[in-house]
Amino acid sequence: MSQTSPTESSAVVLFGHGARDPEWAGPMRRIRERMLAQPDATPVELAFLEFMQPTLPEAVATLAAAGARHIAVVPIFLAQGGHLKRDLPLLLDEVRQAHPQCAITLATAAGEAEPVVAAMADYARSCVS
């Protein structure tokens, strides 16, 4: 279910690999729910490389149709591996061509962002406390 508003100009796509087991996407759904629960929430959609729906082109199309003009694609990956180096650039070219009215940017893989690394280190430390 999309929570976008036609007047919004910025939006986020949380992009994950996808899996055959639908429970795999639970953490991504919780990230989205947490984002949408904030006052003045930015519209946010999930997208998956394979096995799950929606795809990146579908998620971007939904947000663009709702009025988003800047869409940040945030890879919910631990690190910058082959899919982010090879597959994602091709998908980004595709969605940028399909939506020239939108500025579509790519964030660093979530697992490489310093606040995420710090949170994971704190969590690991708490496992022995």
trRosetta pair geometry for C-beta under 8 A, 3 or more apart (Angstrom, degrees):
i j d omega theta_ij theta_ji phi_ij phi_ji
2 43 7.4 21 -175 -160 89 112
2 45 6.4 -14 -113 -91 91 106
2 62 5.5 -151 -92 171 146 128
2 66 6.8 -154 155 -59 137 147
3 36 5.4 76 60 -137 159 131
3 41 7.2 -1 118 101 131 133
3 43 6.2 -171 88 -125 71 76
3 44 7.7 2 55 42 105 66
4 8 6.0 -114 -165 36 80 138
4 11 6.6 -4 -115 -106 115 133
4 43 3.8 46 -105 -132 80 145
4 45 7.7 -22 -47 -49 116 105
4 62 7.0 154 4 144 145 89
4 63 6.0 -178 -97 -120 153 60
4 66 3.5 45 122 153 134 166
4 67 7.3 169 158 39 113 86
4 68 6.9 -73 -149 -38 132 106
5 8 4.7 107 63 -24 87 101
5 43 6.8 -152 16 -60 68 119
5 66 6.7 97 68 172 18 109
5 67 7.1 -48 107 48 55 131
6 66 5.7 -118 -91 -171 49 59
6 67 4.5 106 -172 -26 47 134
7 67 6.0 -11 -62 121 8 165
8 11 6.3 85 129 -63 127 94
8 42 7.3 128 -160 -149 131 57
8 43 5.1 125 107 -10 168 119
8 66 6.7 9 48 129 108 103
8 67 5.6 124 56 88 62 109
8 68 5.9 -12 106 -82 98 72
9 67 6.8 -66 -84 141 47 92
9 68 6.5 106 -175 -139 23 43
9 69 4.8 -28 -161 32 81 103
9 70 6.3 40 143 17 80 91
10 42 5.7 -50 105 -141 97 115
10 43 7.8 164 101 37 51 86
10 68 6.5 41 -166 -144 7 90
10 69 7.5 -47 -70 57 47 67
10 70 4.6 -20 -108 71 77 102
10 71 7.6 166 -159 -81 51 37
10 72 7.4 19 -173 -8 96 99
11 42 6.2 167 -118 166 38 92
11 43 4.2 -33 -117 79 102 99
11 44 6.6 177 -170 -80 77 40
11 45 7.2 22 166 3 121 94
11 63 4.3 -168 98 -157 163 131
11 66 7.6 94 -70 76 149 118
11 68 3.8 -45 0 -116 124 144
11 70 7.4 157 25 87 62 56
11 71 5.1 -16 71 -110 93 78
11 72 7.5 -169 95 26 44 70
12 35 7.0 -91 57 -179 142 160
12 42 5.7 73 -7 117 104 123
12 43 7.3 174 27 95 67 53
12 44 4.4 -11 68 -111 99 89
12 45 7.6 175 93 28 56 57
12 71 7.3 158 -96 -161 19 63
12 72 5.1 -23 -111 67 72 95
12 73 7.9 148 -163 -93 57 22
12 74 5.9 0 -168 -2 106 119
13 44 7.4 168 -87 -157 25 62
13 45 5.4 -21 -113 70 74 87
13 46 7.5 108 -164 -138 67 11
13 47 5.0 5 -177 4 115 123
13 56 6.7 87 158 -136 152 77
13 59 4.9 110 -127 127 119 134
13 60 6.4 -39 -60 -70 149 73
13 63 7.0 -112 -63 -16 98 149
13 71 6.1 34 -12 175 104 108
13 72 7.3 -170 27 90 69 46
13 73 4.8 -17 66 -112 109 67
13 74 6.8 170 82 23 52 71
14 28 5.4 163 128 -160 133 100
14 31 6.0 137 -117 95 158 128
14 32 6.0 -120 12 -69 143 94
14 44 6.4 41 -17 179 100 108
14 45 7.4 -159 26 96 75 38
14 46 5.2 -33 69 -109 99 63
14 47 7.2 158 77 25 48 70
14 74 5.5 -29 -108 72 55 102
14 76 5.3 31 -178 -32 93 123
15 47 5.0 -22 -106 74 73 99
15 48 7.5 163 -158 -88 58 26
15 49 7.3 73 176 -47 94 83
15 56 6.1 20 -117 -94 117 106
15 73 5.3 23 -20 -175 133 94
15 74 6.5 163 17 74 83 42
15 75 5.0 -42 76 -101 104 55
15 76 6.5 170 71 11 43 78
15 88 7.2 97 140 -120 152 118
16 25 6.7 160 70 -116 154 84
16 28 5.3 -86 -31 -77 145 149
16 46 7.1 -20 14 -165 108 97
16 47 7.5 156 26 84 64 49
16 48 5.5 -25 75 -108 80 75
16 49 7.2 -114 110 0 40 87
16 52 7.8 2 84 57 106 137
16 75 7.7 127 -85 -161 39 57
16 76 4.6 -31 -81 64 91 108
16 77 7.3 157 -128 -61 57 71
17 48 6.9 6 109 -156 23 83
17 49 5.2 -37 -144 34 42 120
17 50 6.9 -26 171 40 65 83
17 51 8.0 27 134 31 73 116
17 77 6.9 94 -41 -96 96 97
17 83 6.4 96 -107 72 92 176
18 24 7.6 94 -174 96 30 134
18 25 7.5 0 -120 -72 53 108
18 48 3.4 89 -70 -179 111 123
18 49 5.5 -145 9 53 111 66
18 50 4.8 -167 68 72 134 46
18 51 4.0 164 141 55 112 94
18 52 3.9 -159 -138 20 105 99
19 22 7.9 -165 83 -71 88 20
19 24 3.6 47 45 25 138 169
19 25 7.3 -164 35 -40 96 78
19 51 5.5 -88 127 101 4 154
19 52 6.9 19 39 -34 45 118
20 24 8.0 81 52 -5 40 137
20 51 5.3 -98 -68 -155 51 131
21 24 4.9 106 82 -27 89 101
22 25 6.3 -47 -173 25 54 107
22 52 7.2 128 -113 -111 68 113
23 26 5.5 -4 -174 -30 60 116
24 52 7.9 -138 72 -50 113 142
25 28 4.9 -57 -167 45 72 116
25 29 5.8 77 134 -28 87 99
25 46 6.9 72 -167 -175 124 154
25 48 7.5 -65 -95 -77 124 128
25 52 6.1 134 -56 -145 137 166
26 29 5.6 -56 -147 35 31 111
26 30 6.4 29 157 -18 66 105
27 30 5.6 -55 -147 37 34 112
27 31 6.5 39 153 -22 66 100
27 76 7.7 173 108 172 105 138
28 31 5.6 -47 -149 31 35 113
28 32 6.5 36 151 -18 64 104
28 46 5.5 93 143 -122 123 122
28 76 5.5 154 -101 74 101 170
29 32 5.6 -54 -152 37 33 113
29 33 6.3 34 151 -20 67 106
29 46 7.0 -32 -82 -57 61 148
30 33 5.5 -49 -142 37 34 112
30 34 6.3 37 156 -21 65 104
31 34 5.8 -56 -150 36 29 111
31 35 6.4 29 152 -19 63 107
31 76 7.0 -175 27 -106 164 139
32 35 5.7 -57 -150 36 31 111
32 36 6.2 22 156 -13 67 110
32 44 5.2 -167 -137 111 83 121
32 45 7.7 33 -127 -132 131 12
32 46 6.0 -69 -58 -52 145 97
33 36 5.9 -60 -144 42 29 106
33 37 6.2 34 155 -28 65 108
34 37 5.8 -55 -148 29 29 114
34 38 7.6 42 152 -34 57 93
35 38 6.2 -46 -170 6 37 114
35 41 6.2 110 143 -152 67 105
35 42 6.8 -56 170 57 111 86
35 44 4.9 38 100 -1 143 158
36 41 4.7 72 -142 -174 40 159
36 44 6.3 -127 -59 39 89 110
37 41 7.0 104 35 -80 17 134
38 41 4.9 128 64 -88 80 81
41 44 7.5 -83 166 -1 104 104
43 63 6.1 155 116 -127 129 97
43 66 6.5 173 -145 104 170 145
43 68 6.3 -117 65 -71 133 120
45 54 7.0 -23 166 51 120 130
45 59 4.2 172 116 -155 131 103
45 62 5.8 120 -90 77 160 131
45 63 5.9 -129 1 -52 130 108
46 54 7.1 130 90 40 72 84
46 59 6.7 -133 87 -103 32 138
47 54 5.6 -51 -112 92 70 84
47 55 6.1 26 -160 153 95 23
47 56 4.3 92 162 -89 144 53
47 58 7.1 163 -119 63 100 83
47 59 3.8 -101 -71 1 111 147
47 60 7.6 18 -77 -27 153 75
47 73 7.8 -49 49 -135 136 98
48 51 6.7 -85 149 63 136 71
48 52 3.9 53 36 72 172 98
48 53 6.8 -87 39 -68 118 11
48 54 7.2 141 21 79 83 35
48 55 6.6 -73 64 -105 65 43
48 56 7.9 -145 51 -41 24 70
49 55 7.9 62 -125 -139 17 76
49 56 7.5 19 -89 -26 52 109
49 83 5.9 -22 -117 -167 168 132
49 87 6.2 60 -146 126 124 145
49 88 7.6 -69 -97 -74 115 80
49 91 7.8 -116 -117 -43 78 156
53 58 6.9 -7 -164 62 87 161
54 58 3.6 -127 -174 94 115 127
54 59 4.8 148 95 -54 125 80
54 62 7.2 79 93 -14 178 133
55 58 4.7 96 51 8 74 103
55 59 7.1 -143 92 -5 37 88
56 59 5.8 -56 -142 38 31 108
56 60 6.2 28 161 -15 66 108
56 73 7.2 25 -143 -127 117 131
56 88 7.9 130 -63 -133 164 73
56 91 4.8 65 66 168 148 133
56 92 7.9 -63 152 -70 148 53
56 95 6.1 -95 136 -47 100 139
57 60 6.0 -57 -142 41 29 108
57 61 6.1 33 157 -23 64 109
57 91 7.1 -125 -44 -161 84 91
57 94 6.1 -56 -82 121 115 120
57 95 5.4 -158 -103 -84 66 94
57 98 6.6 61 -144 31 101 162
58 61 5.7 -56 -147 36 29 113
58 62 6.5 32 154 -22 63 104
59 62 5.7 -52 -152 31 32 114
59 63 6.6 24 154 -12 65 107
60 63 5.9 -59 -148 42 33 107
60 64 5.9 32 156 -19 69 110
60 71 5.9 116 -129 134 87 170
60 95 4.4 63 56 -156 168 132
60 98 7.5 108 104 81 126 120
60 99 6.1 -136 150 -1 114 150
60 102 7.3 176 -174 86 104 164
60 104 6.7 3 -132 -110 132 135
61 64 5.8 -54 -138 40 28 109
61 65 6.1 30 160 -20 63 109
61 95 8.0 -122 -44 -135 72 97
61 98 7.2 -48 -81 133 94 133
61 99 7.3 -158 -92 -61 55 124
62 65 6.0 -59 -149 36 24 110
62 66 6.5 16 154 -13 61 111
63 66 5.7 -62 -149 40 32 109
63 68 4.1 -15 159 22 94 144
63 71 5.5 110 108 -103 146 125
63 102 8.0 88 105 -121 102 150
64 67 7.9 141 -177 6 29 8
64 68 5.7 -79 -85 62 38 89
64 71 7.3 -58 -63 -41 81 138
64 99 4.6 -114 -101 -130 158 136
64 101 7.1 117 -156 71 111 104
64 102 5.3 -86 -105 -48 108 138
68 71 5.3 73 140 -70 131 93
68 102 6.5 37 112 -120 83 119
69 101 6.4 -76 -127 142 86 85
69 102 5.6 -152 -153 -113 39 63
69 103 6.7 41 147 15 69 83
70 102 6.9 168 -85 -164 22 75
70 103 4.7 -11 -112 64 76 102
70 104 8.0 175 -158 -79 44 34
70 105 7.2 6 -172 1 89 108
71 102 5.5 12 3 177 108 128
71 103 7.4 168 27 84 62 52
71 104 4.9 -11 68 -112 100 76
71 105 7.4 173 88 26 49 67
72 105 5.2 -23 -112 69 67 99
72 106 7.8 151 -162 -96 61 13
72 107 5.7 51 175 -38 105 109
73 88 7.8 165 134 -167 142 116
73 92 6.9 -129 23 -98 159 104
73 104 6.5 36 -20 179 109 92
73 105 6.9 -168 22 90 76 45
73 106 5.1 -24 66 -108 105 63
73 107 6.7 -159 87 13 50 81
74 107 4.5 2 -108 44 70 136
74 110 6.4 63 165 -65 97 98
75 84 5.6 31 -129 -106 168 121
75 88 6.9 -37 -84 -103 126 159
75 106 7.5 24 -22 -167 103 91
75 107 6.9 -159 16 76 72 83
75 108 7.7 -95 45 134 103 27
75 109 4.6 -48 90 -109 119 65
75 110 6.5 -144 95 -11 60 80
76 110 5.1 11 -122 3 49 140
77 80 7.4 110 100 -81 130 34
77 81 6.8 -131 172 20 137 97
77 83 7.3 -173 -101 73 150 116
77 84 6.0 -138 45 -49 162 129
77 109 4.4 -63 73 -146 96 114
77 110 6.6 136 44 30 44 84
77 111 6.1 -88 112 12 50 113
78 109 6.9 7 92 153 18 126
78 110 7.7 -43 -93 75 27 82
78 111 3.5 67 -154 -48 40 173
78 112 8.0 99 155 -39 41 71
79 109 5.8 98 -160 103 13 157
79 111 5.5 -67 -51 88 52 126
79 112 6.1 95 -121 -57 56 102
80 84 5.0 -106 -147 85 62 138
80 85 6.4 85 164 -54 89 93
80 108 7.7 -65 -64 -161 113 73
80 109 5.0 -156 -64 -10 68 133
80 112 6.3 5 -25 -36 95 150
81 84 5.9 94 53 21 51 98
81 85 6.9 -108 126 0 27 103
82 85 5.7 -66 -137 45 29 105
82 86 5.5 -12 178 14 71 116
82 87 7.5 59 134 -5 72 98
83 86 6.8 -67 -123 53 18 84
83 87 4.7 -31 -155 35 62 124
83 88 6.3 74 145 -28 69 95
84 87 7.5 -23 -58 53 17 83
84 88 5.0 -2 -136 11 45 138
84 109 6.0 -54 -93 -71 168 115
85 88 7.6 64 6 37 14 100
85 89 7.4 -12 171 -11 29 115
86 89 7.0 -80 -168 30 15 103
86 90 7.3 3 154 -10 56 111
87 90 6.0 -66 -162 36 35 110
87 91 6.4 29 151 -16 71 109
88 91 5.5 -56 -146 39 38 111
88 92 6.1 40 156 -22 70 104
88 106 7.2 110 147 -129 125 136
89 92 5.6 -53 -144 36 32 113
89 93 6.5 38 155 -22 64 101
90 93 5.7 -50 -152 32 32 113
90 94 6.6 34 149 -20 63 105
91 94 5.5 -54 -153 34 35 116
91 95 6.4 23 156 -11 69 105
92 95 6.0 -57 -142 41 32 101
92 96 6.0 33 158 -20 67 109
92 104 6.4 -177 -154 118 88 124
92 106 6.3 -41 -99 -61 150 122
93 96 5.9 -58 -144 38 26 111
93 97 6.4 25 158 -17 63 108
94 97 6.1 -62 -153 36 25 108
94 98 6.3 17 154 -13 63 112
95 98 5.5 -56 -142 42 36 111
95 99 6.0 -11 169 22 70 110
95 104 5.9 138 108 -116 111 175
96 99 6.7 -78 -134 60 23 76
96 100 7.1 61 166 -94 62 54
96 102 7.6 -129 -123 80 56 91
96 104 5.3 -133 -85 41 84 126
97 100 7.0 1 -152 -62 27 88
99 102 4.3 2 138 22 115 118
99 104 6.9 90 80 -41 118 124
107 110 7.8 45 114 -69 120 63
107 113 7.9 -7 161 -68 110 124
108 112 5.1 -107 160 82 113 112
108 113 5.6 138 88 -69 119 83
109 112 4.7 73 70 8 91 109
109 113 7.7 -152 93 -23 48 81
110 113 5.8 -46 -158 11 40 115
110 116 5.4 132 162 -84 75 167
111 116 5.9 -120 -116 122 29 137
111 117 7.4 84 178 -72 53 75
111 120 7.7 34 -140 -33 80 151
112 116 7.6 36 48 63 22 125
112 117 7.3 11 -155 -51 22 112
113 116 4.5 76 69 10 92 110
113 117 6.9 -167 88 -10 43 86
114 117 5.5 -53 -141 37 34 113
114 118 6.2 35 159 -20 67 105
115 118 5.6 -53 -147 37 32 113
115 119 6.3 33 154 -20 65 105
116 119 5.6 -51 -146 36 33 111
116 120 6.4 32 154 -17 65 105
117 120 5.9 -57 -149 37 29 109
117 121 6.4 31 152 -19 64 106
118 121 5.7 -54 -147 36 31 112
118 122 6.4 32 154 -18 65 106
119 122 5.7 -53 -147 37 32 113
119 123 6.3 35 152 -21 64 105
120 123 5.5 -51 -146 36 33 114
120 124 6.3 35 154 -20 65 104
121 124 5.7 -52 -146 36 31 111
121 125 6.3 33 153 -19 64 107
122 125 5.7 -55 -148 37 30 113
122 126 6.4 31 153 -21 64 107
123 126 5.7 -57 -151 34 31 112
123 127 7.0 43 149 -34 62 97
124 127 5.7 -43 -161 12 36 118
125 128 6.9 -74 -170 40 38 94
125 129 6.8 48 141 -41 70 108
126 129 5.1 -46 -144 15 47 124
